[in-house]
Amino acid sequence: MISIDSLTFRYGTAPVFENLSIDFKKNLNVVIGPNAAGKSTLLKCLFGLLKAQGTICWEGNDLSSLSKDERRNIMAYLPQEEMPATYLTVFEVALLGRISSLSWHITDRDLEKVYGALKGLHIETLAERFAGEISGGQKKLVSIAQTLVRDPKVILMDEPTNSLDMQKQLELFDVIHQIIADKDIKFIIVMHDLNLSCRHAEQLTILDGNGAVYASGSPKDIVTEEMLRNVYGVEANVIYDNKGIPVVSPIRSL
């Protein structure tokens, strides 16, 4: 899917990555790592918001050779920040996702795309509500709807479960799995919650905090007590549930 080769990026003279290489091969890819490991920076480099050295390819095609519009036809990016205050309705906010194809006349196809996205996320009843009046979890879903109306091939999400309670976190991943099944859209998601990541990631990539990949693969293969000591600096127990999914129980900081 997306292949990163020898990615190097610095903020001023401070290096974030040095020759970072990752192949994101699965439908649901999760990136974890300690604070300041460069997880959010990685997404911004993928989307083209930050200019990095190295090669980023989509299905063998170098993204740096594409225009911004061509790149955005492939990828959509949902940052950590909450939806800004607005007096637009939920339907209008979702419609903005079609802005690159909108003209003075909004077509039936535009309207169908927006309604289809809202219905697919089970938030069509919110269509006429003002976006500033809905809950945090609902705003997350509206942001996803705004993304889906563009028909991207890959969605980049930065900490999408922030500010969501346990139920809404699980519901959000239910939605993500449904989008993958219905639309064959791939996801690269930055997370902090190790247990949620282990439960849902098809491919887990761990950044070590020193500009490199510590490990990448199935959660059950790479989430170990040794990894938690080396990467996070914590003593923890790792047990496995009845589906073989690792569950992390932290004990103390080292």
Buried (B, 14 or more C-beta within 10 A) or exposed (E): BBBBBEBBBEEEEEEBBBEBBBBBBBBBBBBBBBEEBBBBBBBBBBBBEBEBEBBBBBEEEEBEEBEEEEBBBBBBBBBEEEBEEEEBBBBBBBBEBBEEEEEEEEEEEBEEBBBBBBEBBEBBEBBEBBBBEBEEBBBBBBBBBBBBBBBBBBBBBBBBBBBBEEEBBBBBBEBBBEBBEEBEBBBBBBBBBBBBBBBBBBBBBBBBBBBBBBBBBBBBEBBBBEBBEBBBEBEBEBEEEEEEBBBBEEEEEE
